[in-house]
């Protein structure tokens, strides 16, 4: 019996450190006790514990420990299954986005891999190549999902690292040394090339990661919390982009300038160039791949390109809910590229479903916050401020909390509380719109400071490429530092001084919509 108990204890949270397991057990034991004494304190303690699981994501994926905390919260009465269901249904479009859109883009990876591969090979200037990666990641993240974009960049990096490492380690010596001899100087040169290549890939991965944040903040589909905010504010794709533009446009410009500057100066771990020997290996591989490409492969790329055009048009014109557009991508991409087996379809959902399940746990914690009114004192204190001070406080509060936990979690909580304040008549609709912009930009921009702040960064840190290129938590924080400073400061300036310029843009958008509706009505009556 004792052996069975020991085995059960070892199975609990698997390979997580013992101190982490005991921490979770301690949380589960003390929560009911504190809840019976003071529900408000217990609620805040639960939020702190959940943030702890997010911060320790490298020790254990947050779904399991966070899920245990969420289940206990429901059992002891901190919230109810009905309230959890209400939160899930209210954010159902986000769940559809994660399930169907990420899976849909999975079937377009060949096209995205092809694009990034050509960028890596054709552009020889490192600052220009870095700008290209950053811009491409930003553009794709504005219309797709940042996690998927980073997954594509990681796939490219892993592929190229594997190709070079195979040759440099002697598995394909003919490519480097025709007489099969390998003296010390050649070995040393290969080691230097490998270290330089690692630094080169590290910088591109970080630029792409920041690019996903720069593009992700701009549109309602760039990040999961964007869609939640847009839904609560009843903004369509274009209105969301217009409302964010006074902040996101200057941030994007300054972010790109930062990308070029750190590469040019070689600061914060940037500046490494692709070694000549490595470039030649990559070029040879690319030429060989192009030579092997069949007409069917070309046809697949063309089909995926057309589907990408439909995706952008469908999202921009809001022709259907985002999740349903993603479902249409799955159907079109598989039907016209010959993917018809069930197991082949199943692989596409592996990336999205763990995070979708974690998001459901997020909403359970949000239900606790709502039922226990945890954020009410904070929200009331901030709402009591006037004008720019109110916006600045929301931006700073969201930014700091997103650095420590997760921007989806923070954005969901704050927009829910602000929406409640609007419905209760505490703020006007104009105030709500400005605060929604502050919440969205606050959760997306300063959160690049840490891997746990951005889901795309955390995905990169826990990926197969991170140990290969020596990309650690501390190194990511250091390399993200110049971006963190610039994005956070420029975002604050935009919040405080540029948001008033949104009015004219929105008036034009409403005027266009009015004329379109009037034209449609006239066509119907004329018919």
N, C-alpha and C positions, 0 to 999 in steps of 0.2 A: 504493500500500500504506500509506504514511504517513497519507494522508487518511482511509483506512478505519479505521486505528488511532485517529486523533484523534476520528472520529465515534463509535467504540465507547466511548472514554473519556467522551465527552460524554453518551452514553446511560446510562452507569453511574450508577444512583441518580438519574437525571433531573435535576430542577431543584434538588436539594439543594446547599447551599454547597460550594465546592471543599474548604475545610478539613475539612468533615464527611466528604466522600468519601475524602480522604487519611487521616483518622482510622480509618475502617473498613478501608481497605487495610492500614494499619499493623497493626491488630489481627489481620487475617488472616495477615499475614506473621510476626509475632512469636509467635503462639500455638503453632504446632508446635515452634518452637525451645525455648520455655520448658517445654512439656510434656515434651520429651525430657530436660530437666534436672531438673525437679521438678513432677510431676503435680499435687500439692496446690496449689502456688502458681499453676500454670496454670489450675486449676479456679476458684480465687478470682478470678483475673484475668478469666476468661470471664464470671463472674457480674457483676463490675464493668462490663465492657464492655456486657453486656446491659442493665444498669440505665441505662447511659449512653444507649443507643438509646431507652429508655423516656422518659428525661428530655428528650431532644431530639426528642420526637414531633412537635413543630411544624415541625421542619426536614425530617423524613422519617418516614413511618409506620413503626413499629418492625418490621413483618412482614418487610420486605426485608433491612435490615441484620442484624436479629436472626436471621432465617432463615439468612443466609449464615454467621453465627457458629455456629449450631446444626448446620448441615450439615458444616462443618469439624470440629466437635467429634466428630461420629460418624465421619467419615473418618479422623481421626488416632487414634481409639481412646479418647477420653475417656468415651464411653459406647457402647452398641451399639443397632442397630435393634430388637433384641428387647426391651431395657429401655425404649426409647421407646414401643414398641407396648404394653408392659405398663402404662406410665403412662397412655397414652391409653385403654386398655380399663378401667382402674381408675376413670377419671373420665369414662366414656362418658355418664353421665347428665347431666353438666354440658354436654357437647357437644350433646346432644339439647335441653337447656334453651335454649341460645343459638340453635340452628337453628330449632326449632319454636315456642318460646314467643314470641320476638321477632317472628317472622313472623306468628304468630297474632294478637298484639296489633295488628299493622299493619292488620288487617282490622277492628279495633274503634276506629280512630282517629277516625271521625266522631263516635262517642259521647263520647270523651274530649275532642275539640275543642269539642263542644257544651257540655260541663260547664265547661271552663276559660273559654270565651267568656262564658258567663252570669256566672261569678264576676267577671270583669274589668269587666263592664258594671253589674251590679246592686249590688255592694258599693262604697259611696262612701268609707268610712273607709279611709285608706291602711294604718294598723296592722292593722285587721281584715282587709283584703284580703290583706295580706302573710301574716297568720296562716292565712288560708284557702288560699292557694297552697302555703304550707309544709306545712300539714296534709294537703291533698289529695295533694300529691306524696309525702308520707310514707306515707299510707294505700295509695295505688296501688302504691308501690314495695315495700311489705310483701307484696303478693300478685302483683305483676307483675315486670317487669324494669326496673331504674332507668334504663337507657339508653333504653328505649322511652318511659318517662314523660317524660324530659327531651326526647326527640324531639317529643313531643306539645306540650310547653310551648314549645319553639322554633318549631314550626309556628304556634302561636297568635301568638307575638310577631312573627314574620315577616309573618304575615297582617295584623295590625293596623298594623304599621309601614308596610307597603306601601299600605294604604288611606289612612292619613293623609298619607304622603309624596306620593301621587298628587294629593291635593287641594291640599296646601300648596305644591307646586311649580308649580301653575298648570295642571295637565293637566285639572283639573275645577273651574275658577274659579267656575262658577255656584254651587257649594256654599258658597263663601265670599264672593263679590263679584259681585253681580248686574249691576253696570254695567261689569264687565270692566276696572276701573281698579285699579291696585295701587301706592299711594304708598310712600314710604320707611318710614313708621311701620308700615304694615301688614306690609311685608316684615320689618322688625325684630321685630315681634310674632310672626310666624310662625317666625322663627329661634329666638326665646326659647322658644316652645312646643315646637319640635322638640328643643332641647337638654334641656328639662325632661322631655319625653316619653321621650327616650333614657335619662335617669337613672331615670325611673319604670320602664321596662322592664328596665333593668339590675338594679335592686333585686329585682324580681319573679323574674327568672331566677335570681339568686343564692339567694333564699329557697327557690325550688323545688329548686335543686340540693342545698342543705343538707337540705331535707325528704326528698329521695330517699335521702340517707345516714342520716337519723334513722329512716326506715321500713325501709330496706334491711338495717340491722343486726339487726332484730328477728326475721326469719323465714329459713328455710332457702332460700327462693327469691329473697330480696331482692337478693343479690349472688352472682356465680358462686362465689366462695370459700366462701360460706355452705353451698352445696350440697355442696362437697367436704368441708368440716368435718363436716357432718351425716352424710354417707355414711361417713366414717372412724369416726365415733362411734356409728353405727347409731341415730341419733335420728330420730323422725318429726317431722312439721310442728309438732305441739303441744308435744312434749317439747323441741324446739329453742327454741321461743318461751318456754317456762317457764324453761328454764335461763338464757336471756339476760335475762329480765325484771328480776332484781334490779339489773342494770346499765342496760339499755335504757330502762326506765320512768322512772327519775329523769333520765336523759340526755335523753329525749324532752321531759319537762316543762321542764327547764332550757333546752333548745334552743328551745322555743316561747316561753319568757319572754325569751330573748335576741332572738328575732325581733321581738317587740313592743317591746322596750326600744330597740333600735337604730333602729327606725322612728320611735318617739316622740321620741327625742332627736336624730335626724338625724345620727348619727355614722357614720363609716367609709363614707361615700358613700351612705347610705340617707336616706329621708325625703322624696324628691321625690314630689309629688302629680300626678295626671293633670290637665292643663290643661282648662279648661271647653270651649274650642273643640274640643279633641281628643275629649273625652268625647261631645260632640254628634255629631261625625262617626261615632264608633263606634256610638252608639245608633241613628243613622239606618241605618247598614249592617246592624246586627243586626235591626232591624225589617223591612228589605227582604228579608233572608235568610229570616226567619220567614214573611213573606208569600209567598215563592216556594216554600216547602217543600210538597211534594206528599204524598199519602197513602203513596206508596211510600217516601219519605224517612223519614216518621214510623215506618213499619213496620220499616225498617232499624234505626232507633235503638232501638226496642223489642226487636227480636231481639238486637241487640248487648248490651242491658241484661240480658236473660235469660242470654246466654252468659257475661256477666261474673259473674252469680250462680253459674252452674255452675262457673266457674273458681275462685271463692273456696271453694265447698263442696268441690270435688274436691281442691284443695290442702290445705285444712284437715283433711280426713278421710283424706288420703293414699290416695285411691281408685285411683291409678295413678302410675307414675313421672312426674315433672314434665314431661319432654319429650313423653310420650305425651298428657298433658292438653293441652299446647300444640298437638299435632297434631290433637286433637279440636276445638280452637277453630278451627283453620284450616278443617277440613272443615265444621263447623257454620256459621261466619261466612260462608264463600263460598257454600255451598249455599243458604242462606236469604236471601242478599242479591243473588243473580244473577251472581256472579263465576265464570265458567266457562272463560274463555280462558287458555291457558297463559302468555302473556306478562304477563297481569295478575297471575297467581300469582307469577311470577318476581320482580316488583318487591319483593315482601314480604321476600325473602331477601337483598336487597342490603345491608341494614343489618347483618345478623347475621354473614354469612359472613366478611368481613375479620377481625372480632374472633375468630371461631371458629378461623380459620387461625392467628392470633397466639397463641391459647391453646394450640394444638398445639405451637408453638415454645416456649411457656412450659414445657410438660411435657417437652420435650427437654432444656432447661436443668435442670429438676428431676431428670431421669435422670442428668445429669452430676453433680449435687450428691450424689445417692445413691451412685453408683458410686465417686466420689472421696472420699466421706465428709467433705465440706467442713464441714458444720454439726455434726459430732460433737463437736469440742472446745467449741463454744459451748453446745450443748445440755447436755453433761455439766456444764459450769460452772454453768449456770442450775439444772439439776436438783439440783445439790449444795446449793443454798440450801434454806431451810426455809420452810414455810407461806406467809404473805403476801408475803414477800420474793421467793419464786419466782414467784408470780403477777404481782407488780408488775414484775419484770424482763422477763417475757414480754410484758406489755402495753406497756411502754416500748420494748422492742426492736422489736416488730412495728409500733408507731406511728411511730417514727423512720424505719425502713426504708420503710414505706408512703408517708411524705411524699416520699421521694426517688425511689421507683420506682413500683410499682403494687401495690395491695392484693391483687389476685388472685394475683400472683406470690409475694408474701411469705406470704400465708395458706397457699397450697399447699405451700410449702417447709416451713414450721414444723409444720403438722399432720402431714405425712408423717414428719418426724423424731420428733415426739412419739409417733406411732402405733408407730414402730419401737421406741422406748424402752419402750412398753407391752408389745409382743410379746416383747421381750427380758427382761422382768421387772424393768426398772430403776425403774418407777413402778407404782403401783396404779391400778385402774380409777377410783377416786374422784379421784386426782390428775390422771389423764388428762382427766376430764370438766371439772374446774376450769380446767386449762390450755387446753382447747379453747375455753372461754368467753373466757379472756384473749386468745387468738389472734384469735378472731372480732371481739371488740370493739376490740382493738388495731389491727387492719387496717382497720376501718370508720370509727372515730371521728376519731383524729388525722389521718387521711389527707385530710380536707377542707382541710388547710392549703394544698395546691398542686393545680393542675389535673392534673398527672401522677399524683397519688396516687389520685384517683377517676376511674374511666372515664367516669362521667357528666359530670364537670367538664371533662375533656379533650374529650369530645364537644361540649360547649357552646362551649368555646374555639375549636374548629376548625370550628364551624358557620357558616352564612351570616349569622346574626343578630349574631355577635360584632363584626365591623367596622361594622355598621350602627349599633349602640348604643355603639360605642367601648369594648368590653369587652376589655381587654388582659390578658396574663398577670399583670403587676404589680398591676393593678386588682383582678383576681380574688383574688390573695393578700391584698391589703389588706382587701377586703370580707369575706373568709372569716375574717380574724383573730379577731374576737370570738367567732365560732362555734368556731374551733379551740381557743381558750383554755378556753371553758366546757365543750365536749364532752370534751376531753382530761382536764381536772381532775375533772369529775363522773364520767367513766368510771373513772378511777383510784380514786376514793373507793368507787364501787360494787364494783370488783374486790376491794378490800382489806377492805371492811367489810360489804357486803350479800349476798355470794354464799352465806353460810351459810343465809340465808333460803330458798334454793331447795329445801331438803329437804322441807319441808311441802308445797309446791306439787307436787313430783314424786310424793310419796306419794299425794296426791289423784288425780293423773293415772294412776298405776299401779293405784290402787284402782278407778277407773272402767273402765280396760281389763280388769281382772280380772273385774269384775261383768259387763261386756259379753261377754267370752269365755265366762263361766260360763252366762250367759243363752242365748247362741247354742248352746252344747253341750246345755243342757237342752231347748231347742226341738227340736234334732235328735233327741235320745234320746226325747223325748215323741212326736215324729212317728213 
